[in-house]
């Protein structure tokens, strides 16, 4: 008789499909859940108990591996705003369709050509990473999408960005050239603030 698959054979975050491939029955999966060994993160997605990390970020990373924290969420992570976003702002490449997630997420679809600019990955759980735009890109995105974020939020983010050691307006403007319409509005704001 074949030995029943064990939970340690699965990654810390796994899908129902992953468990089925391993030969885990529905009964065993629900037993693990009822015993508190795993918890559902969303439809068909499970997290092993004791896995460290934010469940919302883990679900985003599992459903959309190229997803990137952006706009108000990235600004908050970089200390460029005091606003606490009601949902996690996440960018995906325009060609992708936003996945269904159970957490509070606002999806944004960014141009494929500029999507990787100033994107850095960080670990959200064992074996899972998520992207986050750097502070410079976050300021640029706030200016170019100020119809969503608000003009005051863009000015405040720029003001805080300028106060941080090592930030240079020329570097900001150079990066802004990749985004239609961003350079002009940032240059105007810099002229007022400097």
Buried (B, 14 or more C-beta within 10 A) or exposed (E): EEEEBEBEEBBBBBBBEBBEEEEBEEEBBEEBBEEEBBEEBBEEBBBBEEBEBBBBBBBBBBBBEBBBBBBBBBBBBBEBBEBEBEEBBBBBBEEBEBBEBBBEBBBBBBBEEBBEBBBEEEEBBEEBEBBBBBBBBBBBBBBBBBEBBBEEBBBBBBEBBBEEEEBEBEEBBEBBEBBEEBBEBBEEBBEEEE
